[in-house]
Amino acid sequence: MTAGLWGWARLITGTAAQIYLVMLAALAAIALIPAALGWTSTVIQTGSMEPHIDPGDVVVLSVLPGDQPVPLGGVVQFTSPAPAQPDGIARSVLHRIVIDHEDGTYATAGDANADVDSTPLVREQITGQARLLVPFIGLPALWADTGRHLLLAWWASGTVAALLLTLAVFVPRSHSEDHPDGADGDHNTRELPVHARRGALAVAGTAVLAGLVSAPMPPSTAAFTSRTGTRASWRVAAAPPALTLGRAAPYGLLASTSVVNQTPGGHETAVGANVGTSPGTHIVALQNSGSRPNVTGAVEAGTSAAAAAMTDARALESALLARPVTANRPAALTGPITPGVYTSTTGTFAVSSTLILDAQGDPTAVFVFRATTLTAALNSQIVLAGGARAANVYWVAAGNITLGANTTTRGTHLARGAIAANLNSGGPTQRFALEGRLISLGTATPGGAIDLNRPTITLPA
């Protein structure tokens, strides 16, 4: 190899080594220096969010001040108690807060998980709020902690080689190295800065190596995605809470106090789903046995299954309320509406005639309507278009839901108050048809009751 080619090869490899060392030192500084500000760092140990977050990433956290609200949609570190862990050992966990419950607890979830964590979170468990994610820099500490010494040795050897190469290429040689027979006192004086520079780089490189292996960064399990440097971005990047019915999915009618079918003898009633109450036990004219069964599913009056379904229904309501609003709409709902989360400018939503929900070719499109009260006028109907599915339509009322005589509606209806459907109808020809669910959560007064007349209810496909 000619001197020119050798020089170019030496320069390219030396530059690559120097870039690697600068990046390594910068990432190490970002991960470790915040400790001077009272922040802490933790090494991620699990791979539950690969490829979005990898084992060995470092998360920088700050304390959540007592006068600041718990960041709904934000990522926090918290202590998960031993009973909540499969191995029975308490540990630190990094998850996103997705639901704010009315009882002051919170639900957390990993972004890749369809369901929320099984154990509710209280504020006192939170040990830090995520501020910054530094990729890869915690790998040496992770390898050392988990006994992967071969990987650690390969990395350390490569880093030392990069340091020696940088010293050889970019730190000028001393006069004695260029002229081994011509050294004198003046030359020795000039050589001191060269030796000092080499020594400083060697010490700095050794410190970085040692710090990355032995830095006191406790491990955490994690399942979140955002790689960012600002608190605002952590929140903006938050995935919306998952909309899941959980154990409430098999129920067409679910109420906290009572479900009453006003049809004499339960005639002309067909409920193709479960019916349940919890904690109440009052279910009238709805049965899945006897001479005139009108329910094809289970009838659960105050059972543990109904209680579990009610718990998951309340979690669904919290997830729906946590979704960002697409637009505020006037009270009257009519004509075509595209997917989104809608709130009422007046506090009331009313379906006055025919409402068309147009998914525009997207079968996963979600429609959410939130208001204080929801009503549907006589003979009104909801039509699905453009691939829209009743399973993705949600109606959420802070008060009551009233569905008039001879209405046809679709979607899951959740009310904190009472639900009334097809009451005071003009005769047996006026029916109530629903592809979806009626759920009265009973958290508003008066609430918890479902009263209906001659319903035909099917669960969404």
C-alpha positions as CSV (number, residue, x, y, z in Angstrom):
1,M,0.0,0.0,0.0
2,T,1.4,3.4,-1.0
3,A,1.9,6.1,1.6
4,G,-1.0,8.1,0.2
5,L,-3.5,5.2,0.5
6,W,-2.2,4.3,4.0
7,G,-2.7,7.9,5.0
8,W,-6.3,7.9,3.8
9,A,-7.1,4.6,5.4
10,R,-5.6,5.9,8.7
11,L,-7.6,9.1,8.5
12,I,-10.9,7.4,7.7
13,T,-10.6,4.8,10.5
14,G,-9.4,7.4,13.0
15,T,-12.3,9.7,12.1
16,A,-14.8,6.9,12.6
17,A,-13.3,6.0,15.9
18,Q,-13.4,9.6,17.0
19,I,-17.1,10.0,16.0
20,Y,-17.9,6.9,18.0
21,L,-16.1,8.1,21.1
22,V,-17.7,11.6,20.9
23,M,-21.2,10.0,20.5
24,L,-20.5,7.7,23.4
25,A,-19.3,10.5,25.6
26,A,-22.3,12.7,24.7
27,L,-24.9,10.0,25.4
28,A,-23.1,9.2,28.7
29,A,-23.2,12.8,29.7
30,I,-26.9,13.1,28.8
31,A,-27.7,10.0,30.9
32,L,-25.5,10.8,33.9
33,I,-25.2,14.6,34.3
34,P,-29.0,15.2,35.1
35,A,-28.2,13.6,38.5
36,A,-26.6,17.0,39.4
37,L,-30.1,18.6,38.9
38,G,-31.7,16.1,41.3
39,W,-33.0,13.9,38.4
40,T,-32.4,10.1,38.3
41,S,-31.7,7.7,35.5
42,T,-32.8,4.1,35.1
43,V,-31.7,1.3,32.7
44,I,-34.5,-0.5,30.8
45,Q,-34.2,-4.2,31.1
46,T,-37.2,-5.6,29.2
47,G,-37.8,-6.0,25.5
48,S,-41.6,-5.7,25.6
49,M,-41.7,-2.8,23.2
50,E,-39.0,-3.8,20.7
51,P,-38.3,-2.3,18.2
52,H,-39.6,1.0,19.7
53,I,-37.7,0.7,22.9
54,D,-34.8,-1.7,23.6
55,P,-33.2,-3.2,26.6
56,G,-30.2,-1.0,27.5
57,D,-31.9,2.3,26.8
58,V,-31.7,4.8,29.7
59,V,-34.7,6.9,30.9
60,V,-34.0,10.2,32.8
61,L,-36.7,11.0,35.3
62,S,-37.6,13.8,37.6
63,V,-39.7,13.8,40.8
64,L,-43.4,14.5,40.3
65,P,-44.1,17.6,42.6
66,G,-46.9,17.2,45.0
67,D,-48.7,20.3,43.6
68,Q,-48.7,19.0,40.0
69,P,-51.5,16.7,38.7
70,V,-50.7,13.2,37.7
71,P,-49.9,13.3,34.0
72,L,-52.7,11.4,32.2
73,G,-51.2,10.1,29.0
74,G,-47.6,10.6,30.4
75,V,-45.0,8.0,31.2
76,V,-44.1,7.4,34.8
77,Q,-42.0,5.2,36.9
78,F,-43.8,3.5,39.8
79,T,-43.3,0.7,42.3
80,S,-45.3,-2.3,41.4
81,P,-46.1,-4.3,44.5
82,A,-45.1,-7.9,44.9
83,P,-48.6,-9.3,44.5
84,A,-48.9,-7.7,41.1
85,Q,-45.7,-9.3,39.8
86,P,-45.6,-12.9,38.4
87,D,-42.5,-13.7,40.4
88,G,-43.9,-12.1,43.6
89,I,-41.1,-9.5,43.9
90,A,-41.8,-5.8,43.9
91,R,-40.0,-3.9,41.2
92,S,-39.9,-0.5,39.4
93,V,-42.0,-0.3,36.2
94,L,-42.3,2.3,33.5
95,H,-45.7,2.5,31.9
96,R,-48.1,5.1,30.6
97,I,-51.0,6.4,32.6
98,V,-54.1,5.8,30.4
99,I,-57.2,6.2,32.7
100,D,-58.1,8.5,35.6
101,H,-60.6,6.7,37.8
102,E,-63.2,8.4,39.9
103,D,-61.9,6.8,43.1
104,G,-58.6,8.6,42.8
105,T,-56.6,5.7,41.3
106,Y,-55.2,5.3,37.8
107,A,-54.8,2.6,35.3
108,T,-51.5,2.1,33.5
109,A,-50.6,0.2,30.4
110,G,-47.8,-0.6,28.0
111,D,-48.3,0.8,24.6
112,A,-48.2,-2.7,23.0
113,N,-50.7,-4.1,25.4
114,A,-54.4,-4.4,24.5
115,D,-55.4,-4.4,28.2
116,V,-54.5,-2.1,31.1
117,D,-52.4,-3.3,34.0
118,S,-54.4,-5.4,36.4
119,T,-53.5,-3.4,39.5
120,P,-54.7,0.2,39.9
121,L,-52.0,2.8,40.6
122,V,-52.1,5.4,43.4
123,R,-50.2,8.6,43.3
124,E,-47.9,7.5,46.2
125,Q,-46.5,4.7,44.1
126,I,-45.1,7.1,41.5
127,T,-41.4,7.6,41.9
128,G,-40.6,9.6,38.8
129,Q,-41.9,11.2,35.6
130,A,-40.1,10.4,32.3
131,R,-38.3,13.3,30.8
132,L,-35.7,11.9,28.4
133,L,-34.9,8.6,26.7
134,V,-31.3,8.0,25.8
135,P,-30.9,5.0,23.5
136,F,-28.4,2.2,23.9
137,I,-26.2,3.9,26.5
138,G,-27.2,1.6,29.4
139,L,-26.2,-1.6,27.5
140,P,-22.8,-2.0,29.3
141,A,-24.5,-1.8,32.7
142,L,-27.2,-4.2,31.6
143,W,-24.7,-6.7,30.4
144,A,-22.7,-6.4,33.6
145,D,-25.9,-6.8,35.7
146,T,-27.2,-9.8,33.8
147,G,-23.9,-11.7,33.6
148,R,-23.3,-11.3,29.8
149,H,-19.6,-10.8,30.3
150,L,-18.6,-11.8,26.8
151,L,-20.7,-9.0,25.2
152,L,-19.3,-6.6,27.8
153,A,-15.7,-7.7,27.0
154,W,-16.2,-7.3,23.2
155,W,-17.7,-3.8,23.7
156,A,-14.9,-2.7,26.1
157,S,-12.2,-4.1,23.7
158,G,-13.7,-2.2,20.8
159,T,-14.0,1.0,22.7
160,V,-10.4,0.8,23.9
161,A,-9.3,0.1,20.3
162,A,-11.2,3.2,19.2
163,L,-9.5,5.3,21.9
164,L,-6.0,4.1,21.0
165,L,-6.7,4.7,17.3
166,T,-7.9,8.2,18.0
167,L,-4.7,8.9,20.1
168,A,-2.5,7.6,17.3
169,V,-4.2,9.5,14.5
170,F,-5.2,12.8,15.9
171,V,-2.8,13.5,18.8
172,P,0.5,14.7,17.2
173,R,3.5,12.6,18.0
174,S,6.2,14.0,20.2
175,H,9.5,15.2,18.9
176,S,11.4,12.3,20.4
177,E,9.1,9.9,18.5
178,D,9.9,11.6,15.2
179,H,13.6,12.0,16.1
180,P,14.6,9.5,18.7
181,D,18.2,10.5,18.6
182,G,17.7,14.2,18.8
183,A,16.0,14.8,22.1
184,D,17.2,17.6,24.3
185,G,15.8,19.7,27.2
186,D,13.9,22.1,24.9
187,H,12.4,19.3,23.1
188,N,11.3,17.7,26.3
189,T,9.6,20.9,27.3
190,R,7.6,21.0,24.1
191,E,6.7,17.3,24.5
192,L,4.9,17.9,27.8
193,P,1.6,19.3,26.3
194,V,1.5,16.3,23.9
195,H,1.9,13.8,26.8
196,A,-0.7,15.7,28.8
197,R,-3.2,15.6,26.0
198,R,-2.7,11.9,25.5
199,G,-3.0,11.3,29.2
200,A,-6.1,13.4,29.5
201,L,-7.8,11.5,26.7
202,A,-6.8,8.2,28.1
203,V,-8.1,9.1,31.6
204,A,-11.4,10.4,30.1
205,G,-11.9,7.3,28.0
206,T,-11.3,5.1,31.0
207,A,-13.7,7.1,33.1
208,V,-16.4,6.7,30.4
209,L,-15.9,3.0,30.3
210,A,-16.0,2.6,34.0
211,G,-19.0,4.9,34.4
212,L,-21.1,3.1,31.8
213,V,-20.4,-0.3,33.4
214,S,-20.8,0.7,37.1
215,A,-23.0,3.8,37.0
216,P,-25.7,3.6,39.8
217,M,-28.7,3.4,37.5
218,P,-31.4,1.1,38.9
219,P,-33.2,-1.1,36.4
220,S,-36.8,-0.8,35.4
221,T,-39.2,-2.8,33.2
222,A,-40.8,-0.7,30.5
223,A,-43.3,-0.5,27.7
224,F,-43.5,2.9,26.1
225,T,-42.5,4.4,22.8
226,S,-41.5,8.0,22.6
227,R,-37.8,8.9,22.2
228,T,-37.7,12.6,22.9
229,G,-36.1,15.3,25.0
230,T,-39.1,17.4,26.2
231,R,-41.9,16.8,28.6
232,A,-44.4,18.2,26.1
233,S,-43.4,15.7,23.5
234,W,-43.8,12.8,26.0
235,R,-47.4,13.8,26.4
236,V,-48.2,14.7,22.7
237,A,-46.8,11.3,21.6
238,A,-49.0,9.4,24.0
239,A,-51.1,6.8,22.3
240,P,-54.8,7.3,23.1
241,P,-56.1,4.8,25.7
242,A,-57.3,1.5,24.2
243,L,-61.0,1.1,23.8
244,T,-61.8,-2.3,25.2
245,L,-65.0,-3.7,26.7
246,G,-63.2,-6.5,28.4
247,R,-65.6,-8.6,30.5
248,A,-68.5,-6.3,29.5
249,A,-68.3,-7.5,25.9
250,P,-71.0,-10.3,26.1
251,Y,-73.6,-8.0,27.7
252,G,-76.3,-6.2,25.7
253,L,-77.9,-4.8,28.9
254,L,-75.9,-4.0,32.0
255,A,-77.0,-1.7,34.9
256,S,-75.8,-1.0,38.4
257,T,-79.3,-1.2,40.0
258,S,-82.0,-2.7,37.7
259,V,-83.0,-3.7,34.2
260,V,-86.8,-3.7,33.6
261,N,-88.6,-4.7,30.4
262,Q,-91.9,-3.0,30.5
263,T,-93.5,-5.3,27.9
264,P,-96.3,-7.3,29.5
265,G,-95.1,-10.8,30.1
266,G,-91.9,-10.0,28.2
267,H,-93.5,-10.7,24.8
268,E,-92.0,-9.3,21.6
269,T,-88.6,-9.0,23.3
270,A,-85.4,-10.5,21.9
271,V,-82.0,-9.9,23.6
272,G,-79.2,-11.8,21.8
273,A,-76.7,-11.1,24.6
274,N,-76.2,-11.3,28.3
275,V,-78.2,-9.2,30.8
276,G,-76.7,-8.2,34.1
277,T,-76.9,-6.0,37.1
278,S,-74.3,-5.2,39.8
279,P,-74.4,-4.5,42.6
280,G,-78.2,-4.5,42.2
281,T,-80.2,-7.6,41.6
282,H,-83.4,-6.4,40.0
283,I,-84.1,-7.9,36.5
284,V,-87.7,-7.9,35.3
285,A,-89.3,-9.7,32.3
286,L,-86.0,-10.9,30.9
287,Q,-85.2,-14.6,31.1
288,N,-83.3,-17.2,29.3
289,S,-85.5,-20.2,30.4
290,G,-89.1,-21.0,30.9
291,S,-92.0,-21.1,28.5
292,R,-91.2,-17.8,26.9
293,P,-87.4,-17.2,27.0
294,N,-86.4,-13.9,25.5
295,V,-82.7,-13.7,26.3
296,T,-80.3,-16.0,24.5
297,G,-77.3,-15.1,26.8
298,A,-76.8,-15.4,30.5
299,V,-79.0,-13.5,33.0
300,E,-76.6,-12.3,35.8
301,A,-78.4,-10.5,38.7
302,G,-75.8,-9.3,41.1
303,T,-73.3,-12.0,40.3
304,S,-69.5,-11.8,40.3
305,A,-69.5,-11.9,36.5
306,A,-71.7,-8.9,36.3
307,A,-69.5,-7.1,38.8
308,A,-66.5,-7.8,36.7
309,A,-68.3,-6.6,33.6
310,M,-69.3,-3.3,35.4
311,T,-65.7,-2.7,36.4
312,D,-64.5,-3.0,32.8
313,A,-67.4,-0.9,31.6
314,R,-66.3,1.9,33.9
315,A,-62.7,1.6,32.6
316,L,-64.0,1.9,29.0
317,E,-65.9,5.1,30.0
318,S,-62.7,6.6,31.4
319,A,-60.8,5.7,28.2
320,L,-63.5,7.3,26.1
321,L,-63.4,10.5,28.2
322,A,-59.6,10.6,27.9
323,R,-59.7,10.8,24.1
324,P,-58.9,14.2,22.6
325,V,-61.8,16.0,21.1
326,T,-62.1,16.3,17.3
327,A,-64.7,19.0,17.3
328,N,-67.6,20.5,19.1
329,R,-71.0,20.1,17.4
330,P,-74.5,21.6,17.7
331,A,-77.0,19.5,19.7
332,A,-78.9,18.2,16.6
333,L,-77.2,15.2,15.1
334,T,-78.3,14.6,11.5
335,G,-76.9,13.9,8.1
336,P,-73.5,12.3,7.4
337,I,-70.8,12.5,10.1
338,T,-67.2,11.3,9.6
339,P,-65.1,9.6,12.3
340,G,-64.0,11.5,15.4
341,V,-64.6,12.4,19.0
342,Y,-67.4,14.9,19.3
343,T,-68.7,16.9,22.2
344,S,-71.8,19.1,22.3
345,T,-71.8,22.9,22.4
346,T,-75.0,22.8,24.5
347,G,-74.4,19.8,26.6
348,T,-77.0,17.7,24.8
349,F,-76.9,15.5,21.7
350,A,-80.1,14.7,20.0
351,V,-80.7,12.4,17.0
352,S,-83.7,14.0,15.4
353,S,-84.2,11.9,12.2
354,T,-81.6,9.9,10.2
355,L,-77.9,10.1,11.3
356,I,-75.4,8.6,8.9
357,L,-72.0,7.6,10.3
358,D,-69.6,7.4,7.4
359,A,-66.3,5.6,8.0
360,Q,-65.1,6.6,4.5
361,G,-63.8,3.1,3.7
362,D,-62.0,2.6,7.0
363,P,-63.6,-0.3,9.0
364,T,-61.5,0.6,12.1
365,A,-62.8,4.2,12.2
366,V,-64.1,5.2,15.6
367,F,-67.1,7.5,16.4
368,V,-67.4,8.9,19.9
369,F,-70.2,11.2,21.0
370,R,-69.9,12.8,24.5
371,A,-72.5,15.0,26.2
372,T,-74.4,15.5,29.4
373,T,-77.6,14.0,28.0
374,L,-78.3,12.0,24.8
375,T,-81.7,11.6,23.2
376,A,-83.2,10.1,20.1
377,A,-86.5,11.3,18.7
378,L,-89.5,9.2,17.6
379,N,-88.7,7.1,14.5
380,S,-85.1,8.2,14.4
381,Q,-82.4,5.9,13.1
382,I,-78.7,5.6,12.8
383,V,-77.3,4.3,9.5
384,L,-73.7,3.0,9.0
385,A,-71.9,3.8,5.8
386,G,-68.5,3.5,4.2
387,G,-67.5,0.4,6.2
388,A,-68.5,1.8,9.6
389,R,-69.1,-0.8,12.3
390,A,-71.4,-0.6,15.3
391,A,-68.6,-2.0,17.4
392,N,-66.7,1.2,16.9
393,V,-69.5,3.6,17.8
394,Y,-69.7,4.9,21.4
395,W,-72.2,7.2,23.1
396,V,-71.2,8.6,26.5
397,A,-73.6,10.6,28.8
398,A,-72.7,12.2,32.1
399,G,-76.5,12.1,32.8
400,N,-79.3,10.2,31.2
401,I,-79.9,8.6,27.8
402,T,-83.4,8.6,26.4
403,L,-84.2,6.7,23.2
404,G,-87.6,7.4,21.8
405,A,-90.3,5.1,20.4
406,N,-89.6,3.1,17.3
407,T,-85.9,4.1,17.1
408,T,-83.1,2.1,15.5
409,T,-79.7,2.8,17.0
410,R,-76.2,1.4,17.0
411,G,-73.2,1.4,19.2
412,T,-72.3,1.1,22.9
413,H,-74.3,3.5,25.1
414,L,-72.8,4.4,28.5
415,A,-74.7,6.6,30.9
416,R,-73.9,7.7,34.4
417,G,-77.6,8.3,34.9
418,A,-80.6,6.2,33.8
419,I,-81.4,4.8,30.3
420,A,-84.9,4.7,28.9
421,A,-85.8,3.2,25.5
422,N,-89.1,3.0,23.7
423,L,-91.2,3.9,26.8
424,N,-94.8,5.2,26.4
425,S,-94.9,4.0,22.8
426,G,-98.1,4.1,20.9
427,G,-98.6,0.4,20.5
428,P,-97.0,-3.0,19.8
429,T,-95.9,-2.0,16.3
430,Q,-93.5,0.5,17.8
431,R,-90.3,-1.3,18.7
432,F,-86.8,-0.5,19.8
433,A,-83.9,-2.0,17.8
434,L,-80.3,-1.8,18.9
435,E,-77.1,-3.2,17.5
436,G,-74.9,-2.6,20.4
437,R,-75.2,-2.2,24.2
438,L,-77.0,-0.2,26.9
439,I,-74.9,0.2,30.0
440,S,-76.0,2.3,33.0
441,L,-73.0,2.9,35.3
442,G,-75.1,4.4,38.1
443,T,-72.5,7.0,39.1
444,A,-75.0,9.9,38.6
445,T,-78.3,10.6,40.5
446,P,-80.7,9.3,39.6
447,G,-78.9,6.5,37.8
448,G,-78.2,2.8,37.5
449,A,-81.5,1.8,35.9
450,I,-82.4,0.6,32.4
451,D,-86.1,0.7,31.5
452,L,-87.1,-0.4,28.0
453,N,-90.0,-1.7,26.0
454,R,-90.1,-4.4,23.3
455,P,-86.4,-4.3,22.5
456,T,-84.6,-6.3,19.8
457,I,-80.9,-6.3,20.8
458,T,-78.0,-7.8,19.0
459,L,-74.3,-7.5,19.7
460,P,-72.1,-5.9,17.0
461,A,-70.3,-8.2,14.7
